[in-house]
Amino acid sequence: WMPWRNNGEAAVDQLEYDAFRVKNKYMENGYLDAEVSKPLMRVDPGSYKAEVDYQITEGVQYHVGTIGVTQEIKGLKAENLKDLLTLKEGKVFNVKRMRTDIKVLEEEVGNLGFAYARVMPQMKKDPETKIVNLQYVIQPGQPVTINDVIISGNDTTKDRVIRRYIYLAPGDAYNTRDLQDSKSALGRTGFFESVDIQTQRLSEEKVNLLVNVKETSTGTISAGGGYGSYEGLMVNASISDRNIFGSGINTTLGFEISQISKNGNLSFINPKIWDSMYSFGLSFYKRDYEYVDYTQDQVGASVTLGREFLRYFNGSIGFSYSDNQSTLNDNSVSTIENFLYDDQYEKTAFNVGVRFDNTDDFYMPRRGMKFDVNFEYAELNGNDFNATVFPGGYGTVLRTDAKLGLYYGMEDLIDYDLILRAKVQFSYIDREEGEKLPTAEKLFMGGIGSVRGYEPYSLSPHLPNGDLVGGTERTIGSIEASIPLSAAAKMRLAAFYDYGVIGSDRVFLNGAIATLGDVSRSSTGVVLEWQSPFGPINIVLAYPIDDEADDRTASFEFSMGTRF
């Protein structure tokens, strides 16, 4: 269905198989009695063209009459199994859905320990009424237990690190869902290029789990950058290892340098303290960013403690401290700019977060959902404020951040590795009336991870003279479609559309409280996604759709070492 997937040359060895493919397509549309002849190929030597003919007898189109499930497994109800089936009574028969339903039934029985259950479909056709009655007969076999878990392919990662993510252990009853969840959990670590888990049958009641992994490069020297009309050439780099010494511990030492910024960070994250359900993280950072009118200098640290629960969920609490110094770049700036940007304060924050993740891969998920919600309660302390305008001083801030990512691979439906993605993020900041919210704590848009096609942090509500005041509410959405370019090179091409809107609840302007209008922007473009030997690389070519005259656009950006 995509022209570039077919070169137009005849594959003679596939002609006979094409007859079976055509018959299968008819059976997907209810024609169970369809007959397709062997191919007849006529070749024109002069034009090097050929015609291939098939003789097809369709027969009648069948609808589904009754569907039943025959089984004798204790604790399993046939009616509950019928509710899981995609082939429904009264609908046109579809052999593809029947095969899907067979797999569903095998998985449901497999969740009860029957690793080698067989599902036999029995069809009774009536050409007169054009009805086919379907009966699934389940032959469960013997319940199976795990004898051993045998791990191979891990040259660096320790066996015990891999076993953390396998939900089946020696002596456990076999479970299909646990097997699939184990494969997905290993894929989400980002330690492996591929993960394969097979069963090795030892007897009617015993199996070994054969876990074979192919490790990917987790220790990288990452680099990225871009070019913008405001920041000029931007360069960033980091030395990191998500799996240092094969221990599963994530460490990062990074920096970013451009004409207007100098940032550095050091972080340490242990996702499984002593192979437990608890995680621990520690980070230090220093950020120095020069905006048009002021320079923001931040130094801070944070500590986080988390725990995994209910397999896909992770809860965390954290504490952070930062010292923030914003200074004006020019002593001759206006009173308004001094009011907006000249802030010196300390921030102490307490964080609570919940994360859900059932995706199947860290860098390139093809199924599943990710959802994060984080609440930050912060106290700001400083004395450089106008007590008349802000009688409450810097005060306290409550910030809410939520992110949602949905991933769906289309290969099972269209036999092509198309990946669809939808992402939404929302942020909201609340504080008491009469308290000052520094510009550095407000929200902005632009750049990778936001609305691409605009320079980082360059979009927000602004004053009539163009000064950005930052926002207190922000929503950003993205839809993406990713197709393979080269499987051997691990290279893909994604098209995207971004849309974001940001607003501010109130600002102090000309001696009074004022409300500025919301700012909305959108963009489209393509991303070259390359899983290189040095880590994942994103090259972004973006086109801002509704940019305005004073917007700072960035049509080209690239990054290395980030999660797609």
C-alpha positions as CSV (number, residue, x, y, z in Angstrom):
1,W,0.0,0.0,0.0
2,M,3.1,2.2,0.1
3,P,4.7,2.6,-3.3
4,W,8.3,2.7,-2.1
5,R,7.9,-0.8,-0.5
6,N,7.4,-2.5,-3.9
7,N,10.0,-2.2,-6.7
8,G,7.6,-3.6,-9.3
9,E,9.7,-6.7,-10.2
10,A,8.0,-10.1,-10.4
11,A,9.0,-12.5,-7.6
12,V,8.3,-15.8,-9.3
13,D,8.9,-17.9,-6.2
14,Q,6.1,-16.0,-4.4
15,L,3.4,-16.4,-7.1
16,E,2.0,-19.7,-5.6
17,Y,2.1,-18.2,-2.1
18,D,0.1,-15.3,-3.4
19,A,-2.8,-17.6,-4.1
20,F,-2.9,-18.5,-0.4
21,R,-2.7,-14.8,0.5
22,V,-5.6,-14.0,-1.7
23,K,-7.7,-16.8,-0.3
24,N,-6.8,-15.6,3.2
25,K,-8.0,-12.1,2.4
26,Y,-11.3,-13.6,1.2
27,M,-11.6,-15.6,4.5
28,E,-11.1,-12.3,6.4
29,N,-14.3,-11.1,4.8
30,G,-16.4,-14.2,5.4
31,Y,-15.8,-16.2,2.2
32,L,-14.9,-19.5,3.8
33,D,-15.5,-21.5,0.6
34,A,-13.4,-19.3,-1.6
35,E,-11.1,-21.1,-4.0
36,V,-8.1,-19.5,-5.7
37,S,-6.4,-21.3,-8.6
38,K,-2.7,-21.7,-9.2
39,P,-1.2,-18.7,-11.0
40,L,-1.0,-18.4,-14.8
41,M,1.8,-16.1,-15.8
42,R,2.2,-14.7,-19.3
43,V,5.4,-12.8,-20.2
44,D,5.9,-10.3,-23.0
45,P,9.7,-10.6,-23.9
46,G,9.6,-7.3,-25.8
47,S,8.4,-5.1,-23.0
48,Y,9.7,-7.2,-20.1
49,K,6.2,-7.1,-18.6
50,A,4.1,-10.0,-17.3
51,E,0.5,-10.6,-16.5
52,V,-0.5,-13.0,-13.8
53,D,-4.0,-14.5,-13.7
54,Y,-5.8,-16.2,-10.9
55,Q,-9.2,-17.9,-11.2
56,I,-11.3,-17.2,-8.1
57,T,-14.6,-18.8,-6.9
58,E,-15.9,-16.7,-4.0
59,G,-18.8,-18.8,-2.7
60,V,-21.2,-17.4,-0.1
61,Q,-20.3,-14.9,2.6
62,Y,-20.8,-16.3,6.1
63,H,-21.9,-14.5,9.2
64,V,-21.1,-15.7,12.7
65,G,-24.0,-17.6,14.3
66,T,-23.1,-18.9,17.8
67,I,-19.7,-18.8,19.6
68,G,-19.0,-21.2,22.4
69,V,-16.0,-22.2,24.5
70,T,-15.6,-25.7,25.8
71,Q,-13.2,-26.1,28.7
72,E,-12.9,-27.9,32.0
73,I,-10.3,-25.8,33.9
74,K,-11.3,-25.1,37.5
75,G,-11.9,-21.4,38.3
76,L,-12.2,-20.4,34.6
77,K,-15.7,-19.5,33.3
78,A,-16.5,-19.9,29.6
79,E,-18.8,-16.8,29.6
80,N,-15.9,-14.6,30.9
81,L,-13.7,-15.9,28.1
82,K,-16.3,-15.1,25.5
83,D,-16.3,-11.5,26.6
84,L,-12.6,-11.3,25.6
85,L,-13.2,-12.4,22.0
86,T,-13.0,-9.9,19.1
87,L,-15.1,-12.1,16.8
88,K,-18.8,-11.4,17.7
89,E,-22.0,-13.2,16.9
90,G,-23.9,-11.7,14.0
91,K,-20.9,-10.1,12.4
92,V,-19.2,-11.2,9.2
93,F,-16.8,-14.0,9.8
94,N,-13.1,-13.0,9.9
95,V,-10.4,-15.6,10.1
96,K,-7.8,-13.1,11.2
97,R,-9.9,-12.2,14.3
98,M,-10.5,-15.9,14.9
99,R,-6.7,-16.4,15.0
100,T,-6.4,-13.5,17.4
101,D,-9.0,-15.0,19.6
102,I,-7.2,-18.3,19.7
103,K,-4.1,-16.4,21.0
104,V,-6.2,-14.6,23.6
105,L,-7.6,-17.9,24.9
106,E,-4.2,-19.5,25.0
107,E,-2.8,-16.5,27.0
108,E,-5.7,-16.6,29.5
109,V,-5.2,-20.3,30.1
110,G,-1.5,-19.7,30.2
111,N,-2.0,-17.2,33.0
112,L,-3.2,-20.2,35.1
113,G,0.0,-22.2,34.6
114,F,-0.9,-24.1,31.4
115,A,2.1,-23.3,29.3
116,Y,1.2,-25.7,26.5
117,A,-2.5,-25.3,26.2
118,R,-4.0,-25.8,22.8
119,V,-7.2,-24.1,21.5
120,M,-8.9,-26.0,18.7
121,P,-11.6,-24.1,16.6
122,Q,-14.4,-26.2,15.3
123,M,-16.6,-24.6,12.6
124,K,-20.0,-25.8,11.4
125,K,-21.0,-24.1,8.2
126,D,-24.5,-23.9,6.7
127,P,-24.4,-22.5,3.1
128,E,-28.2,-22.2,3.0
129,T,-28.4,-19.8,5.9
130,K,-24.9,-18.4,5.3
131,I,-24.1,-19.0,9.0
132,V,-21.1,-20.5,10.6
133,N,-21.2,-21.6,14.2
134,L,-17.9,-21.6,16.0
135,Q,-16.8,-23.7,19.0
136,Y,-13.4,-23.2,20.7
137,V,-12.2,-26.4,22.5
138,I,-9.5,-25.8,25.0
139,Q,-7.1,-28.6,25.8
140,P,-5.0,-27.3,28.7
141,G,-2.5,-30.1,29.3
142,Q,-0.7,-30.2,32.6
143,P,0.0,-27.2,34.8
144,V,3.7,-26.1,34.5
145,T,6.2,-24.8,37.0
146,I,9.4,-23.0,36.4
147,N,12.5,-25.2,36.9
148,D,15.2,-22.5,36.4
149,V,15.8,-19.1,34.8
150,I,18.9,-19.3,32.5
151,I,20.3,-15.9,31.4
152,S,22.6,-15.4,28.4
153,G,24.0,-12.6,26.3
154,N,24.9,-10.3,29.2
155,D,28.6,-9.5,29.0
156,T,28.4,-6.5,31.3
157,T,25.1,-6.5,33.1
158,K,25.1,-8.8,36.2
159,D,22.6,-11.7,36.3
160,R,21.1,-10.3,39.5
161,V,20.3,-7.0,37.8
162,I,18.4,-8.9,35.1
163,R,16.6,-11.1,37.6
164,R,15.2,-7.9,39.3
165,Y,12.9,-7.4,36.3
166,I,11.8,-11.0,35.7
167,Y,8.5,-11.8,37.5
168,L,9.0,-15.5,37.3
169,A,11.4,-17.5,39.5
170,P,12.3,-21.2,40.0
171,G,9.3,-22.9,41.6
172,D,6.7,-20.4,40.4
173,A,3.7,-21.5,38.4
174,Y,4.1,-20.5,34.7
175,N,2.2,-17.3,33.8
176,T,1.9,-15.9,30.3
177,R,1.3,-12.3,31.5
178,D,4.3,-12.5,33.9
179,L,6.4,-13.6,31.0
180,Q,5.4,-10.8,28.7
181,D,5.6,-8.2,31.5
182,S,9.2,-9.4,32.3
183,K,10.2,-8.9,28.6
184,S,8.7,-5.4,28.7
185,A,10.3,-4.5,32.0
186,L,13.7,-5.5,30.7
187,G,13.1,-3.4,27.6
188,R,12.2,-0.3,29.7
189,T,15.6,-0.4,31.4
190,G,17.4,0.9,28.3
191,F,20.2,-1.6,29.0
192,F,19.4,-3.9,26.0
193,E,19.0,-3.7,22.3
194,S,16.8,-6.7,22.2
195,V,15.2,-9.1,24.8
196,D,14.0,-12.6,24.0
197,I,12.4,-15.0,26.5
198,Q,11.6,-18.6,25.5
199,T,10.5,-21.7,27.3
200,Q,12.5,-24.9,27.2
201,R,10.3,-27.9,27.9
202,L,11.9,-30.4,30.3
203,S,8.8,-32.5,31.0
204,E,5.0,-32.3,31.0
205,E,5.2,-30.2,34.2
206,K,8.6,-28.4,34.1
207,V,10.1,-25.7,31.9
208,N,13.2,-23.6,31.9
209,L,13.0,-19.9,31.0
210,L,15.7,-19.0,28.5
211,V,16.4,-15.3,28.8
212,N,18.6,-14.0,26.0
213,V,19.6,-10.3,25.9
214,K,21.7,-8.3,23.5
215,E,23.2,-5.4,25.3
216,T,23.3,-1.9,24.0
217,S,25.7,0.9,24.7
218,T,24.7,2.4,28.0
219,G,27.9,4.3,28.7
220,T,28.0,7.2,26.3
221,I,29.7,10.6,25.7
222,S,26.6,12.4,24.5
223,A,26.5,15.6,22.6
224,G,23.9,17.9,21.0
225,G,23.1,21.3,20.0
226,G,21.5,23.5,17.4
227,Y,21.5,27.0,16.0
228,G,19.0,29.8,16.7
229,S,18.7,33.4,15.8
230,Y,19.0,34.3,19.5
231,E,21.3,31.8,21.1
232,G,23.6,31.3,18.1
233,L,25.5,28.0,18.2
234,M,24.5,25.8,21.1
235,V,26.6,22.8,22.3
236,N,25.9,20.3,25.1
237,A,27.7,17.2,26.2
238,S,27.5,14.7,29.0
239,I,29.3,11.6,30.2
240,S,26.7,9.1,31.4
241,D,26.1,5.4,32.0
242,R,22.6,4.1,32.7
243,N,24.2,0.8,33.8
244,I,27.6,1.6,35.2
245,F,29.7,-1.5,35.7
246,G,26.6,-3.6,34.9
247,S,25.1,-2.6,38.3
248,G,21.9,-1.0,37.0
249,I,22.9,2.3,38.6
250,N,22.5,5.5,36.4
251,T,25.2,8.2,36.7
252,T,25.5,11.4,34.7
253,L,28.0,14.2,34.5
254,G,26.9,16.8,31.9
255,F,27.4,20.3,30.8
256,E,25.9,22.7,28.2
257,I,27.7,25.7,26.7
258,S,26.4,28.3,24.2
259,Q,26.9,32.0,23.6
260,I,24.4,32.7,26.4
261,S,24.4,29.7,28.7
262,K,26.7,27.6,30.9
263,N,25.0,24.6,32.7
264,G,26.3,21.6,34.5
265,N,24.9,18.7,36.4
266,L,25.9,15.6,38.3
267,S,23.4,12.9,39.2
268,F,23.2,9.4,40.7
269,I,20.1,7.1,40.5
270,N,19.9,3.6,41.9
271,P,16.5,2.2,40.7
272,K,16.7,-0.9,42.9
273,I,18.5,-0.3,46.2
274,W,19.9,-3.7,47.3
275,D,17.7,-5.4,44.7
276,S,14.6,-4.1,46.6
277,M,11.5,-2.3,45.3
278,Y,13.0,1.1,46.5
279,S,14.9,3.6,44.4
280,F,17.2,6.5,45.4
281,G,18.4,9.5,43.5
282,L,20.8,12.4,44.2
283,S,21.7,15.3,41.9
284,F,23.6,18.6,41.9
285,Y,23.4,21.3,39.3
286,K,24.5,24.8,38.3
287,R,22.8,26.8,35.7
288,D,23.8,30.1,34.2
289,Y,21.5,31.4,31.4
290,E,21.6,34.9,29.9
291,Y,18.3,36.2,28.6
292,V,17.9,39.4,26.7
293,D,17.5,41.6,29.8
294,Y,18.9,39.5,32.6
295,T,21.0,36.6,33.6
296,Q,19.8,33.8,35.8
297,D,22.3,31.9,38.0
298,Q,21.1,28.8,39.9
299,V,22.9,26.4,42.2
300,G,21.0,23.5,43.7
301,A,20.7,19.9,44.8
302,S,17.9,17.3,45.2
303,V,17.4,13.9,46.8
304,T,14.6,11.5,45.9
305,L,13.3,8.2,47.4
306,G,10.9,6.1,45.4
307,R,9.1,2.7,45.5
308,E,7.7,0.5,42.8
309,F,4.2,-0.9,43.5
310,L,1.5,-2.7,41.4
311,R,4.2,-3.6,38.8
312,Y,3.6,-0.6,36.5
313,F,3.5,2.2,39.2
314,N,6.2,4.0,41.0
315,G,5.7,6.6,43.7
316,S,8.4,9.0,44.9
317,I,9.0,11.8,47.4
318,G,11.8,14.3,47.2
319,F,13.5,17.3,48.7
320,S,15.4,20.0,46.9
321,Y,17.2,23.3,47.6
322,S,18.4,25.9,45.2
323,D,19.9,29.4,45.4
324,N,18.6,31.7,42.6
325,Q,20.3,34.9,41.6
326,S,18.8,36.9,38.7
327,T,20.8,40.1,37.7
328,L,20.1,42.7,35.1
329,N,22.4,42.8,32.1
330,D,22.2,46.6,31.7
331,N,22.0,49.1,34.6
332,S,20.0,51.4,32.3
333,V,17.0,49.1,31.9
334,S,13.5,50.2,32.7
335,T,11.7,50.0,36.0
336,I,9.4,47.3,34.6
337,E,12.4,45.1,33.6
338,N,13.9,45.7,37.0
339,F,10.6,44.7,38.5
340,L,10.3,41.5,36.4
341,Y,13.8,40.1,36.4
342,D,15.9,41.4,39.4
343,D,15.3,38.5,41.9
344,Q,17.5,37.0,44.6
345,Y,16.0,34.2,46.7
346,E,16.4,30.7,48.1
347,K,14.0,27.9,47.3
348,T,13.2,24.9,49.5
349,A,10.8,22.4,47.9
350,F,9.1,19.1,48.8
351,N,8.0,16.9,45.9
352,V,5.5,14.0,45.6
353,G,5.1,12.1,42.4
354,V,3.4,9.0,40.8
355,R,4.5,7.4,37.6
356,F,2.8,4.7,35.5
357,D,4.7,3.0,32.7
358,N,3.8,-0.2,30.9
359,T,5.6,0.5,27.6
360,D,7.8,-2.2,26.1
361,D,11.0,-0.3,25.4
362,F,12.9,2.6,26.8
363,Y,14.0,4.5,23.6
364,M,11.4,3.3,21.0
365,P,8.2,2.0,22.6
366,R,5.7,0.4,20.3
367,R,2.9,-0.2,22.8
368,G,1.8,1.0,26.1
369,M,1.3,4.2,28.1
370,K,3.4,6.5,30.3
371,F,1.8,8.8,32.7
372,D,3.5,11.1,35.3
373,V,2.1,13.5,37.8
374,N,4.2,15.5,40.2
375,F,3.3,18.0,42.9
376,E,5.9,20.5,44.3
377,Y,5.3,22.5,47.4
378,A,8.0,25.2,47.6
379,E,8.9,28.0,50.0
380,L,10.7,31.0,48.6
381,N,12.8,33.2,50.9
382,G,14.2,36.6,49.9
383,N,14.0,40.3,50.8
384,D,14.4,42.1,47.4
385,F,10.7,42.7,46.7
386,N,8.3,45.6,46.8
387,A,6.3,45.2,50.0
388,T,3.7,47.6,48.7
389,V,2.9,45.4,45.7
390,F,3.7,42.1,47.3
391,P,2.8,42.3,51.1
392,G,3.2,38.6,51.4
393,G,6.8,38.6,50.1
394,Y,8.0,35.6,48.1
395,G,5.7,33.2,50.0
396,T,4.9,29.7,48.9
397,V,4.2,28.0,45.6
398,L,2.3,24.9,44.6
399,R,3.2,23.5,41.2
400,T,1.5,20.6,39.4
401,D,3.0,18.9,36.4
402,A,1.4,16.0,34.4
403,K,2.6,14.2,31.3
404,L,0.9,11.5,29.2
405,G,2.4,9.5,26.4
406,L,0.5,6.9,24.3
407,Y,2.3,4.5,21.9
408,Y,0.9,2.2,19.3
409,G,2.7,0.0,16.8
410,M,0.8,-0.7,13.6
411,E,2.8,-3.7,12.4
412,D,0.3,-6.3,13.4
413,L,-2.5,-4.5,11.5
414,I,-0.7,-3.3,8.3
415,D,2.4,-5.4,8.2
416,Y,4.6,-2.3,8.4
417,D,6.5,-0.9,11.3
418,L,4.6,2.4,11.7
419,I,4.6,3.8,15.2
420,L,2.0,6.3,16.3
421,R,2.6,8.5,19.3
422,A,0.5,11.0,21.2
423,K,1.9,13.2,24.0
424,V,0.3,15.7,26.3
425,Q,1.9,17.7,29.1
426,F,0.2,20.2,31.5
427,S,1.7,22.5,34.2
428,Y,0.0,24.8,36.6
429,I,1.5,27.1,39.3
430,D,-0.6,28.5,42.2
431,R,0.3,30.9,45.0
432,E,-1.4,33.2,47.4
433,E,-2.7,36.6,46.5
434,G,-0.2,39.3,47.3
435,E,2.9,37.0,47.0
436,K,5.6,37.4,44.5
437,L,6.3,34.7,41.9
438,P,9.8,35.2,40.4
439,T,10.1,35.0,36.6
440,A,12.6,32.0,37.0
441,E,9.8,30.0,38.6
442,K,7.3,30.7,35.8
443,L,6.5,28.6,32.7
444,F,7.8,29.1,29.2
445,M,7.5,27.2,25.9
446,G,9.8,26.4,22.9
447,G,12.5,23.9,22.0
448,I,12.8,20.1,22.0
449,G,10.4,18.6,24.5
450,S,8.0,21.5,24.0
451,V,6.9,23.3,20.8
452,R,9.6,22.6,18.3
453,G,10.5,25.3,15.8
454,Y,10.9,28.0,18.4
455,E,14.0,28.6,20.6
456,P,14.0,27.2,24.1
457,Y,12.0,29.2,26.7
458,S,11.2,31.9,24.1
459,L,7.4,31.8,24.3
460,S,5.2,33.2,27.1
461,P,2.8,36.0,27.7
462,H,4.6,39.3,27.2
463,L,4.3,43.0,27.8
464,P,3.6,45.5,25.0
465,N,7.3,46.2,24.7
466,G,8.0,42.5,24.2
467,D,9.4,41.6,27.7
468,L,8.5,38.0,28.6
469,V,6.8,37.7,31.9
470,G,6.4,33.9,32.0
471,G,3.2,31.9,32.5
472,T,1.4,30.1,35.3
473,E,-0.5,27.6,33.1
474,R,0.7,25.6,30.2
475,T,-0.6,22.8,28.0
476,I,1.4,21.2,25.1
477,G,0.3,18.4,22.8
478,S,2.2,16.5,20.1
479,I,1.3,13.8,17.6
480,E,4.0,11.8,15.8
481,A,4.2,9.1,13.2
482,S,7.5,7.2,12.9
483,I,8.5,4.9,10.0
484,P,11.6,2.9,9.5
485,L,14.3,4.1,7.1
486,S,17.0,1.4,7.7
487,A,16.6,-1.5,10.1
488,A,20.3,-2.3,9.8
489,A,21.3,1.2,10.7
490,K,18.5,1.5,13.3
491,M,17.3,4.7,11.7
492,R,13.8,6.0,11.5
493,L,12.0,9.1,10.3
494,A,9.1,10.7,12.3
495,A,6.7,13.5,11.2
496,F,5.3,15.6,14.0
497,Y,2.8,18.3,14.8
498,D,3.1,20.3,18.1
499,Y,0.7,22.7,19.6
500,G,1.0,24.6,22.9
501,V,-0.8,27.3,24.8
502,I,0.5,29.3,27.8
503,G,-1.1,31.9,29.9
504,S,-0.6,33.9,33.1
505,D,-3.2,34.5,35.8
506,R,-2.1,38.0,36.8
507,V,0.8,40.4,36.5
508,F,1.6,43.8,38.1
509,L,1.6,46.4,35.3
510,N,1.7,50.2,35.7
511,G,0.7,50.1,39.4
512,A,-2.2,47.7,38.9
513,I,-2.9,44.0,38.6
514,A,-3.4,43.1,34.9
515,T,-4.2,39.9,33.0
516,L,-2.3,39.3,29.8
517,G,-3.7,37.2,26.9
518,D,-2.7,33.6,26.3
519,V,0.0,32.8,23.8
520,S,-0.5,29.8,21.5
521,R,1.9,28.5,18.9
522,S,2.1,25.4,16.7
523,S,4.7,23.8,14.4
524,T,5.3,20.8,12.2
525,G,8.3,19.0,10.8
526,V,10.3,15.8,10.7
527,V,12.8,14.1,13.0
528,L,15.5,11.8,12.0
529,E,15.7,9.2,14.8
530,W,19.0,7.2,14.9
531,Q,19.9,4.6,17.5
532,S,23.6,5.1,16.9
533,P,26.5,3.3,18.6
534,F,27.0,6.5,20.7
535,G,23.4,6.6,21.9
536,P,20.2,7.9,20.4
537,I,20.4,10.9,18.1
538,N,17.5,13.2,17.1
539,I,17.9,15.7,14.2
540,V,14.9,18.0,14.1
541,L,13.8,20.1,11.1
542,A,10.9,22.2,12.2
543,Y,8.6,24.7,10.6
544,P,6.7,27.2,12.8
545,I,3.2,27.4,11.5
546,D,1.8,30.6,13.2
547,D,4.9,32.5,14.3
548,E,4.7,36.2,14.8
549,A,7.1,39.0,14.0
550,D,9.0,39.0,17.3
551,D,9.2,35.2,17.8
552,R,12.6,33.6,17.9
553,T,12.4,30.6,15.7
554,A,14.8,27.7,15.4
555,S,14.3,25.5,12.3
556,F,17.1,23.1,13.1
557,E,18.0,21.4,16.4
558,F,19.7,18.2,17.3
559,S,20.3,16.2,20.4
560,M,22.1,13.1,21.4
561,G,21.6,10.9,24.4
562,T,18.0,11.7,25.1
563,R,14.9,9.5,25.2
564,F,12.8,9.6,22.1
